[in-house]
Amino acid sequence: MGMITRKIGRGEYAYLVFREGRKVIHRYIGPTHNPQVMKMVAHKKEASVIPERFKALFWDTSLDRIHIKRNARYIIERVLEFGDIDALEWLQKVYPTQTIIDTLYSSRNISEKSRLFWMLWFGIAGA
């Protein structure tokens, strides 16, 4: 699901964009000058790129080269291994909790110490 803005006349309006089968659906949210709409647009924008404040977690590559969807496993591994609570909060805005837990189970790049911590954090049995 994405978000776009369109200028119509003198106004600018926000729409949610998503796919249903082969159709692309645009659902009207409201005018972009509305504070609630501005908040939604800012939230969606933050969830579409890695914030600059997490640059230290990805020291071996440029943030511009990391794609949020294609490199999801890489991003989740780095945040779980080296991130703090702020990074985890951002991670949970971007990815469903189940995706994070699945990566936690399947990753070989997360240390056993970190894996056990996050299993306790997420309340996973067997921790």
C-alpha positions in Angstrom: 0.0 0.0 0.0 1.3 3.4 -0.9 0.3 7.0 -0.7 0.2 9.7 -3.4 -0.8 13.3 -3.5 -2.5 15.0 -6.4 -3.0 18.7 -7.3 -6.5 19.4 -8.5 -7.2 23.0 -9.2 -5.6 25.0 -6.3 -5.9 22.1 -3.8 -3.7 19.2 -3.0 -5.3 15.9 -1.9 -3.9 12.6 -0.5 -4.9 9.1 -1.6 -4.1 5.6 -0.4 -3.0 3.4 -3.3 -3.2 -0.4 -3.3 -3.7 -3.3 -5.6 -6.8 -5.6 -5.6 -6.0 -8.3 -8.1 -5.2 -6.5 -11.3 -6.8 -3.3 -10.3 -5.0 -0.4 -8.7 -7.3 1.3 -6.2 -7.0 5.0 -5.1 -8.9 5.7 -1.9 -9.4 9.3 -1.0 -8.0 10.4 2.4 -8.4 14.2 2.4 -6.8 17.5 1.7 -3.1 17.6 2.5 -3.5 20.8 4.6 -5.5 18.7 7.1 -3.3 17.9 10.2 -4.5 14.3 10.4 -3.7 13.8 6.7 -0.3 15.5 7.1 0.4 13.1 10.0 -0.5 10.0 7.9 1.6 11.2 4.9 4.6 11.8 7.2 4.2 8.4 8.9 4.0 6.7 5.5 7.0 8.5 4.2 9.1 7.5 7.3 8.1 3.9 6.7 9.3 4.0 3.1 13.0 4.7 3.7 15.5 4.0 6.3 15.9 7.2 8.5 19.3 8.8 8.5 19.5 8.3 12.3 20.0 4.6 11.7 22.9 5.0 9.3 25.3 3.5 11.9 23.4 0.2 11.7 24.1 -0.1 8.0 27.8 0.9 8.0 28.7 -1.3 5.1 26.4 0.1 2.5 24.7 3.3 1.5 21.2 3.9 2.7 20.2 4.9 -0.8 21.0 1.3 -2.0 18.8 -0.4 0.5 15.3 -1.2 -0.7 12.7 -1.5 2.2 10.8 -4.4 0.6 13.6 -6.3 -1.3 16.1 -6.1 1.6 13.6 -6.7 4.4 15.5 -9.6 5.9 18.8 -7.7 5.9 17.2 -4.7 7.6 15.4 -6.8 10.2 18.6 -8.7 11.0 20.6 -5.5 11.5 18.1 -3.8 13.7 17.6 -6.9 15.9 21.3 -7.5 16.2 22.6 -3.9 16.6 19.6 -1.6 17.0 18.0 0.1 20.0 14.4 0.6 21.1 14.0 3.5 18.7 15.1 1.4 15.8 12.8 -1.4 16.9 9.8 1.0 17.0 10.6 2.1 13.5 11.0 -1.5 12.4 7.6 -2.4 13.7 6.0 0.5 11.8 7.5 -0.8 8.6 7.1 -4.6 8.9 4.4 -6.8 10.5 5.5 -8.4 13.8 5.1 -11.9 12.2 7.7 -11.0 9.5 10.1 -9.9 12.2 9.5 -13.1 14.2 9.9 -15.3 11.1 13.3 -13.6 10.4 14.3 -14.1 14.0 13.7 -17.8 13.6 15.3 -18.3 10.2 18.3 -15.9 10.3 21.8 -17.2 10.7 23.1 -13.6 11.1 21.5 -12.9 14.5 23.6 -14.1 17.5 22.1 -16.6 19.9 22.2 -13.9 22.7 20.2 -11.5 20.6 17.8 -14.2 19.4 17.0 -15.3 23.0 16.5 -11.6 24.0 14.1 -10.9 21.2 12.2 -14.2 21.7 11.6 -13.1 25.3 10.7 -9.6 24.1 8.1 -10.9 21.7 6.8 -13.5 24.2 7.7 -16.4 22.0 7.5 -19.9 23.6 10.8 -21.8 23.8 12.9 -18.8 24.8 
